Amino acid sequence: MIDDLGFDQEFIESIHVLIDLTRIQWISPIVARVLFSTGYNNTEMVSKANADELCSKLDRVNKENQYFTGKIGLRDIKRLVKAAAYVSY
């Protein structure tokens, strides 16, 4: 059915990933895009992430692509990892 509508399968899959990531408390669509760009493709991956590594990756990808100004701090990333555990499968 999706093929009949002319949507690219990869596009549909990326939308699915972004929707899943926005289920995590405090995750906006922009932050979901940054997570997706760093290779975190689902809530389970985020829930099992090393907070230091995730913080570093998010900062690098954000600087490269300028998704938003500022920086997400390590304390917030630790909260994010914990919040992801509540919604991961």
QUITA-V646808 format. One record per pair of residues at least 24 apart in sequence whose ideal C-beta (glycine too) atoms are under 6 Angstrom apart, sorted by the first residue. I is the first residue (numbers start at 0). J is the second residue. D is the distance in Angstrom with one decimal. If there is no record, write none. Layout:
((I/J/D) (I/J/D))
//
This chain:
((16/40/5.1) (22/86/4.7) (23/82/5.4) (23/83/4.8) (23/86/5.8) (24/82/4.3) (29/66/5.5) (29/67/5.9) (33/57/5.7) (33/60/5.6) (33/61/5.7) (33/66/5.2) (36/60/4.8) (42/83/5.0) (42/86/5.0) (42/87/4.1) (43/87/4.1) (45/83/3.8) (46/83/3.9) (46/84/4.1) (46/87/4.3) (48/80/5.4) (50/76/4.8) (50/77/4.5) (50/80/5.3))
//
